[in-house]
Structure formats: C-alpha cells, structure tokens
Amino acid sequence: MARRRRSAQLPTTPVNSLIESLSHDGRGIARIEGKTVFVDGALPGEQIEFVYTRKHKNYDEGRTIQVLTASQDRVEARCQHYGICGGCSLMHMDPGAQLRHKQATLAEHFQHFGQLSPKKWLPPLTGPLWGYRRKARLGVKYVTKKGKVLVGFREKASPYLAELNQCEVLDPRVGKRLDELGRLIESLEAFQRIAQIEVAMDAEHVALVFRNLDPLSEADQQALISYGQQHDLWIYLQPGGPDTVSALWPESPQLRYRPEPHLTLDFAPGDFTQVNSGINEKMIQLAMQLLDVQAEDRVLDLFCGLGNFTLPLASRVASVIGVEGDASLVSHARRNAMLNQLENAEFEQADLTKTALKDYPWAKAGFNKILLDPPRSGAFEVLEQLADLGAERLLYVSCNPATLARDAGELVNKHGYQLDAAGVMDMFPHTAHVESIAVFNKI
C-alpha cells in the first residue's frame, strides 16, 4: 500500500518580493530561489510582502499581505468583500489595465498555439463596470457556527461559502439582497434544505429559482410567494433536475430580452443567455459588421442557443440555419423565430461531433458565411467540416482564448484561412475571464 505523502509545511514568515508579471488568471508572478510563485492580489512591478498558501512540486502559491511599492495600475477595490469572495480576481486593478492584460493574454495564446497575430487588433468592447451581471448561481448554506444562512459565492480558493452582504457586480436588484435572502431562507421550515438560488433577469423582471431538496410546506411556499409579491420578484422551485423548474409565483411568467430594438427573445431561467446584456448588444452589432452580412447571404450559425445571433442575422440575410445540440434550446429558438415573424431562420438539433455536416439535408446547399459561438472546449471537432463548406468568411466568438487560439491555428495553418481581425470584449469586468471575437477570411 502506497504511503500517503505529508502535505508540505508552509513557511509562516512573510516574504518580500518583486512581482515580475501577471498570470493569465490574474495572479502576480514572483521568483523565489528560482521557483515560480503565483501571488494573489499582486500586480506587475510591485514590491510586496506575501505569505505562502500552498506549495507544489513545480510552483507555489501565495497571498499578498502588504504592498510596499504600488503599481500605477492599482486601485482601491470597491467591494467590501474583495479578497474573501472568490467571484472577482482583478478588482484591485484599473479597468483599462484589465483590458490591456486580457488583450495581451489573447495575443500570447495566438502566438503560442499557432504563431499567429491578427492583421488588425479591434478596440475592446466595453460596458458597465458594476451591476452588470444578470445571471448567477448563488450557493445557499446554513452554517451552524455562525447561526445563519449564507447566500452568495464561495470563498477564494475554498469550498466554503463566503459571508456576503452584497455583490457589486451582480445587478443590484439581487446584488443588494444577499443578506436579505439569507434571512428569508432562515425563516423557512426547510431552511437547511435549500441548496442554491439560480438568478436570471431581463430588463424588467427578476427570476429566483430556489433549489429545494425536499417538498416545501404550504407555509414555506406562501412565505416565498409573499416575498416575491412584496419585492416584485418572480419565484420558481426546482425539486430535481433542470427539467423540474416550475413557477410558484406568478402563474405564467416570461423572461425576455431584446438583442436589437426590433427583436424579442423569450427565455427560461435555466436557459443560457449572456450575463452582460450591455456587452451582448454591442457584440451582436460588431458581429454583423465583421461578418459583413449582405441581403443575399446564406449563413450557418453553430452553437446558436436561443438564436442570440441567428435572429439578428435573419433580419439582414437571405437565409440562416441555426444549429444547436440542446433540444430544449432548439425548441425555444424556433418559438423565438415565430415570435419575431422571421421565416428565413431555421433551427436544427445536431451533435456535430457524431454526424458530418455534409450529411444533413439542410447543409447540402452550402453557406458563404459562418458564425460560431462554441463552449469553452472550442470547436476543434468541426473545423475540417467548416473548411469543406468553402465559406468565404468565418466569425468566431469565444469564451476561452486558449481554445480560440488552438482553433485559429488549425483554420490558418491547415484550412486556408487568414486571421483578419481579433479583439476582446469586457463581458466580465474585474475577473480574469477573457471573452473574445475573431474573423477569418478564406485566402
């Protein structure tokens, strides 16, 4: 039987060090006796004191306890919980510097994976810095030692929920209510059987989905209804998986958003929508511009979801096919096309990792332009198929710069495209998350 290794003993004495650079996840990088240390809360060029939090074979981790010489990019974090809550990692950094770091991250990935650089760097898309987030999953936990219910996000580098009063990046309709929601759940008979609250909002309404591990009593249901009525919040229950979500109050609520002034998209609380509506609207306009959509175009929109890009495309082109693997999203997208009276938008369910595009009847006529917005894992499995369609222009929206860069290398080095332009979009200010967009032209 293998002997269990003892965890490394952490030094307790603070260490003085110069921060040389910033990691992709937003931590300062120091070198101590030739070993890399990732230091939370530090910025490049700063002289700091830090303490070790973890030691590994090839690198260590630490936490800043004092800034001796501050970077000009350092700002005072606005959130009272910053440094405890794990939701944000760059709130101590000037927003402009955050964007420069994100663009540098994207550029490094392009160079690393494909020795690429776009012919043109796009200016960053920016929007609100605070209260921008309209989607969230809030943890809920009754903590015996504190004698209260906590609602919010996990502590930094910890499985435990942070004790939060409010969140500065959540839309204030919920962000200012975290303590209040905790007290609401404390008042329920089932206060230890509520596991999370799924939050989804549109411009006018807030939906709160309470994940109840046991059926709620009539008294508990009425308490939630009364709270919703008092604060104009829509209340849902989820006793099981995602398909068990049902409205408690009002009877038939409907969330919807407008990707463009002339379009309306209905969505359910659990559907994927962009968390930052301001950036989403700008992103759609940029996508239409970069794809250079024309009235005669036939466009393929892969990983289309509810039709966030598909329906704006349909209002401009001859025809568009939206392809999505989730049957529920396909059904919702079709209803959205009908809602907007767009007859030139078709939606198809397909798992492109199992069936070739060319084998689907709707792909026989081909496409001259393609838009894809894949998950974090990227679109590697379908790249060769896209090249076979012969599209003259391809627009790639990405939530992961590493997989975008990997896929860009394939498109450029193997499939005859050039990387015409790329840039970052500030979908998640104060975090290290990099949302980006790139356009490729066939050579």
C-alpha positions in Angstrom: 0.0 0.0 0.0 1.4 3.4 -1.0 2.4 5.7 1.8 0.3 8.9 1.9 2.5 11.9 1.3 2.6 14.5 4.0 1.4 18.0 2.9 4.3 20.4 2.6 4.9 22.6 5.6 4.2 26.2 4.8 6.6 28.9 5.9 5.0 31.4 8.3 7.4 34.3 7.8 6.2 36.9 5.2 8.4 37.0 2.1 9.5 40.3 0.4 9.5 40.0 -3.4 9.2 41.9 -6.7 6.3 40.9 -8.9 7.6 40.4 -12.4 4.4 39.8 -14.4 0.8 38.7 -14.3 -0.5 35.2 -15.0 -3.5 34.6 -17.3 -5.7 34.0 -14.2 -4.8 37.4 -12.8 -2.2 36.5 -10.2 1.2 38.2 -9.8 4.2 36.1 -10.7 7.3 36.2 -8.4 10.5 34.1 -8.5 11.8 32.8 -5.1 15.1 30.9 -5.3 14.3 30.0 -8.9 10.8 28.8 -8.2 7.7 30.4 -9.6 5.2 31.7 -7.1 1.7 32.8 -8.1 0.7 35.6 -5.7 -3.0 36.6 -5.3 -3.7 40.3 -5.1 -0.4 41.5 -6.6 0.4 43.5 -9.8 3.4 43.6 -12.1 6.2 45.9 -10.9 5.1 45.9 -7.3 7.3 45.2 -4.3 5.2 43.2 -1.9 5.1 41.0 1.2 3.3 37.8 0.8 2.6 34.6 2.7 2.6 31.1 1.2 -0.8 29.5 0.9 0.2 26.3 -1.0 3.4 24.6 -2.1 3.7 22.3 -5.1 6.5 20.5 -6.8 6.9 22.9 -9.7 5.4 26.1 -8.3 4.0 27.6 -5.2 1.1 29.9 -4.3 0.8 32.9 -2.1 -1.4 35.8 -0.9 -0.4 39.5 -0.7 -0.4 40.9 2.8 1.3 44.2 2.2 2.0 46.3 -0.8 5.3 48.1 -0.3 5.6 49.8 -3.7 2.3 50.0 -5.6 1.8 49.8 -9.3 0.3 52.8 -11.0 -2.5 50.4 -12.2 -3.5 49.6 -8.6 -6.9 51.0 -7.5 -9.0 50.6 -4.3 -11.3 47.6 -4.6 -14.9 48.8 -4.4 -16.4 45.7 -2.9 -16.2 45.3 0.8 -15.8 41.5 0.4 -12.9 41.6 -2.1 -10.1 39.3 -1.2 -12.6 36.9 0.7 -15.1 36.2 -2.1 -13.8 34.2 -5.0 -16.0 35.8 -7.5 -13.6 38.5 -8.7 -9.8 38.5 -9.1 -8.9 41.8 -10.6 -10.9 44.4 -8.7 -7.6 45.9 -7.4 -6.6 46.7 -11.0 -7.6 49.7 -13.1 -10.2 48.7 -15.6 -8.1 49.9 -18.5 -5.2 47.8 -17.3 -7.5 44.8 -17.0 -8.4 45.2 -20.7 -4.8 45.5 -21.7 -4.0 42.4 -19.7 -6.8 40.5 -21.4 -5.7 41.5 -24.9 -2.1 40.5 -24.1 -3.4 37.1 -22.9 -5.2 36.6 -26.2 -2.2 37.7 -28.2 0.1 35.3 -26.2 -2.3 32.4 -26.9 -2.4 33.2 -30.6 1.4 33.2 -30.7 1.7 30.0 -28.6 -0.8 27.8 -30.4 -0.4 28.9 -34.0 2.4 31.5 -34.2 -0.4 33.9 -35.2 -1.2 37.6 -35.0 -4.3 39.2 -36.5 -3.8 41.7 -39.3 -5.8 44.1 -37.2 -6.5 44.4 -33.4 -10.0 45.5 -32.7 -10.6 48.1 -29.9 -12.0 46.4 -26.8 -15.8 46.3 -26.4 -16.6 48.0 -23.1 -19.8 48.5 -21.0 -20.9 48.9 -17.4 -18.3 48.0 -14.7 -20.7 47.5 -11.9 -24.1 45.8 -11.5 -23.7 44.3 -15.0 -24.4 40.6 -14.2 -27.9 39.3 -14.8 -27.2 35.6 -14.5 -25.8 33.8 -11.4 -25.9 30.7 -9.4 -25.9 31.5 -5.7 -24.9 29.0 -3.1 -27.1 28.6 0.0 -25.9 27.1 3.3 -27.0 27.1 6.9 -23.7 27.5 8.9 -24.2 26.2 12.5 -21.2 28.1 13.9 -22.5 31.4 12.5 -26.1 30.6 13.3 -27.3 31.9 10.0 -27.9 31.1 6.3 -25.3 32.3 3.9 -26.2 33.2 0.3 -23.6 34.0 -2.3 -20.4 32.8 -3.8 -17.6 30.6 -2.5 -14.6 32.0 -0.6 -11.4 32.4 -2.7 -9.7 29.1 -3.1 -12.1 27.4 -0.8 -15.2 25.2 -1.0 -17.0 27.2 1.7 -19.5 30.0 1.1 -18.3 33.5 1.8 -20.3 35.6 4.3 -21.5 38.3 1.9 -23.9 41.2 2.5 -23.9 42.3 -1.2 -22.2 41.8 -4.5 -21.1 44.8 -6.6 -21.1 43.1 -10.0 -24.5 41.5 -9.7 -27.4 43.5 -10.9 -28.4 45.4 -7.7 -31.9 44.0 -7.9 -30.3 40.9 -6.4 -26.8 42.0 -5.6 -28.0 44.2 -2.8 -30.3 41.4 -1.4 -27.9 38.6 -0.4 -28.2 39.2 3.3 -32.0 39.6 2.9 -32.3 36.4 1.0 -30.4 34.6 3.8 -32.8 35.9 6.4 -35.8 34.8 4.1 -34.5 31.2 4.0 -33.7 31.2 7.7 -37.5 31.9 8.2 -38.5 28.7 6.3 -39.1 25.3 7.9 -36.9 23.9 5.2 -34.0 26.4 5.9 -31.5 23.5 5.7 -32.9 22.0 2.5 -32.5 24.9 0.1 -29.2 24.2 -1.8 -28.9 27.2 -4.2 -30.7 30.0 -5.9 -30.5 30.4 -9.7 -30.8 34.0 -10.7 -32.0 35.1 -14.1 -33.1 38.7 -15.1 -34.3 40.7 -18.0 -34.6 44.5 -18.1 -37.8 44.5 -16.1 -38.1 41.2 -14.2 -36.0 39.1 -11.8 -36.5 35.3 -11.5 -35.2 33.4 -8.5 -35.2 29.6 -8.8 -35.0 28.0 -5.3 -33.4 24.5 -5.4 -35.5 22.7 -2.8 -34.1 19.3 -1.8 -37.4 18.3 -0.2 -41.0 19.3 -1.0 -41.9 22.6 0.7 -44.7 23.0 3.1 -47.7 25.3 2.3 -46.3 27.8 4.9 -42.9 27.9 3.2 -44.4 28.2 -0.2 -46.6 31.1 1.0 -43.5 32.8 2.6 -41.7 32.7 -0.8 -44.8 34.0 -2.6 -45.2 36.8 -0.2 -41.6 37.8 -0.5 -41.9 37.8 -4.3 -45.0 39.9 -4.2 -43.5 42.4 -1.8 -40.4 42.9 -3.9 -41.7 42.2 -7.4 -39.6 39.1 -7.8 -40.6 36.0 -9.7 -40.3 32.8 -7.6 -39.6 29.4 -9.0 -39.0 26.0 -7.4 -36.6 23.3 -8.6 -37.2 20.0 -6.7 -35.0 17.9 -9.0 -33.0 18.3 -12.3 -33.2 21.3 -14.6 -36.4 20.0 -16.2 -38.3 20.2 -12.8 -38.2 24.0 -12.7 -41.7 25.5 -12.3 -43.1 28.9 -11.4 -44.5 29.3 -7.9 -45.5 33.0 -8.4 -46.8 34.5 -10.7 -48.6 31.7 -12.6 -47.1 32.0 -16.1 -44.1 34.4 -16.0 -42.0 35.0 -19.2 -38.5 36.4 -19.3 -37.4 38.1 -22.5 -34.7 40.4 -23.8 -34.0 42.4 -26.9 -30.7 41.7 -28.7 -31.7 44.5 -31.0 -34.5 47.1 -30.7 -36.7 45.3 -33.3 -36.2 41.8 -31.9 -37.5 40.0 -28.8 -36.2 36.7 -27.4 -38.1 34.7 -24.8 -36.0 32.5 -22.4 -36.5 30.4 -19.4 -34.5 31.0 -16.2 -32.2 28.0 -16.8 -31.5 28.8 -20.5 -28.1 30.0 -21.4 -28.0 33.8 -22.0 -25.1 36.2 -21.9 -24.7 37.5 -18.4 -23.9 41.1 -19.5 -26.7 42.4 -21.7 -24.9 45.7 -22.5 -21.9 43.9 -23.9 -24.2 41.4 -25.7 -26.0 44.1 -27.6 -22.6 45.6 -28.7 -21.2 42.2 -29.5 -24.1 41.5 -31.9 -23.6 44.7 -33.7 -19.9 44.0 -34.0 -20.6 40.5 -35.3 -22.9 41.8 -38.0 -20.2 44.3 -39.0 -17.3 41.9 -39.0 -19.2 39.2 -40.9 -20.2 41.9 -43.4 -23.7 40.4 -43.8 -25.4 41.1 -47.1 -29.0 40.6 -48.2 -28.1 37.6 -50.5 -26.0 35.7 -47.8 -26.7 32.2 -46.7 -25.3 31.9 -43.2 -24.7 29.0 -40.8 -24.8 29.8 -37.1 -23.3 27.0 -35.0 -23.9 26.6 -31.2 -26.7 29.0 -31.7 -28.6 28.6 -28.4 -31.8 30.6 -28.3 -30.9 32.5 -31.5 -28.9 35.3 -30.0 -27.0 35.8 -33.3 -29.3 33.8 -35.6 -32.3 36.2 -35.4 -30.3 39.4 -35.9 -28.7 37.6 -38.9 -32.2 36.6 -40.2 -33.3 40.2 -40.3 -30.4 41.0 -42.6 -29.7 38.0 -44.9 -31.5 35.7 -47.3 -31.4 32.7 -45.0 -29.7 31.4 -41.8 -29.6 28.0 -40.3 -29.0 27.8 -36.5 -27.6 24.6 -35.2 -27.6 23.6 -31.5 -27.2 20.4 -29.6 -29.6 21.1 -26.8 -33.2 20.1 -27.9 -34.8 22.5 -25.4 -32.8 25.5 -26.8 -33.7 24.5 -30.3 -37.4 24.4 -29.4 -37.1 27.9 -27.7 -35.2 29.3 -30.7 -37.9 28.1 -33.1 -40.6 29.8 -31.0 -38.5 33.0 -31.0 -38.3 32.9 -34.8 -42.1 32.7 -34.9 -42.5 35.4 -32.3 -40.5 37.7 -34.5 -42.1 36.5 -37.7 -38.8 35.5 -39.3 -39.5 32.8 -41.8 -35.9 32.7 -43.2 -34.4 31.4 -39.9 -34.4 27.6 -39.4 -33.1 25.8 -36.3 -31.8 22.3 -36.3 -30.6 20.0 -33.5 -27.4 18.3 -34.3 -24.4 16.7 -32.5 -21.6 17.7 -34.9 -19.1 15.5 -33.1 -21.0 12.4 -34.3 -22.5 13.3 -37.7 -20.8 15.2 -40.5 -22.3 18.5 -41.6 -22.5 17.4 -45.2 -24.8 14.5 -44.2 -27.6 16.8 -43.1 -30.1 17.9 -45.7 -30.1 21.5 -44.6 -26.3 21.7 -45.3 -26.5 20.5 -49.0 -26.8 24.0 -50.4 -23.7 25.2 -48.6 -23.1 28.6 -46.9 -21.0 31.5 -47.8 -20.6 32.8 -44.2 -20.4 31.0 -40.9 -20.7 32.2 -37.3 -19.8 30.0 -34.4 -20.0 30.6 -30.6 -18.9 27.4 -29.0 -18.5 26.4 -25.4 -15.1 26.7 -23.6 -13.9 23.5 -25.2 -14.0 25.2 -28.6 -14.9 23.8 -32.0 -11.9 21.7 -32.9 -14.0 18.7 -34.0 -15.9 20.6 -36.6 -13.2 22.8 -38.1 -12.4 20.5 -41.0 -16.1 20.2 -41.8 -16.3 24.0 -41.9 -13.4 24.3 -44.3 -15.2 21.8 -46.6 -18.2 24.1 -46.8 -16.0 26.7 -48.5 -17.3 29.7 -46.6 -15.6 32.9 -47.6 -15.8 34.4 -44.1 -16.0 32.9 -40.7 -16.7 34.7 -37.4 -15.6 33.0 -34.1 -17.0 34.2 -30.8 -15.1 32.7 -27.8 -15.2 32.5 -24.1 -11.8 30.8 -23.9 -8.7 32.3 -25.5 -6.8 29.1 -25.4 -9.3 27.1 -27.5 -9.9 30.0 -29.8 -6.1 30.2 -30.5 -5.8 26.5 -31.0 -8.7 26.5 -33.4 -7.3 29.6 -35.2 -4.1 27.8 -35.7 -6.0 24.9 -37.4 -8.0 27.3 -39.6 -5.0 29.3 -40.7 -2.3 26.6 -41.0 -4.4 23.7 -42.3 -7.6 25.0 -43.9 -6.6 28.1 -45.9 -8.0 30.9 -43.8 -6.2 34.1 -42.6 -6.8 35.8 -39.3 -8.1 39.1 -40.4 -9.0 40.8 -37.0 -9.5 39.9 -33.4 -10.2 41.6 -30.1 -11.5 41.3 -26.5 -14.9 42.1 -25.1 -15.3 43.1 -21.4 -18.1 40.7 -20.7 -16.9 40.1 -17.1 -15.1 43.2 -15.7 -12.9 42.6 -12.6 -12.4 39.0 -13.4 -9.7 37.3 -15.5 -12.3 35.8 -17.8 -11.5 36.7 -21.5 -14.3 36.9 -24.0 -13.0 37.5 -27.5 -14.0 37.7 -31.1 -12.1 36.9 -34.3 -12.9 37.0 -38.0 -11.3 34.8 -40.7 -11.3 35.2 -44.4 -10.7 32.5 -47.0 -7.5 33.0 -48.9 
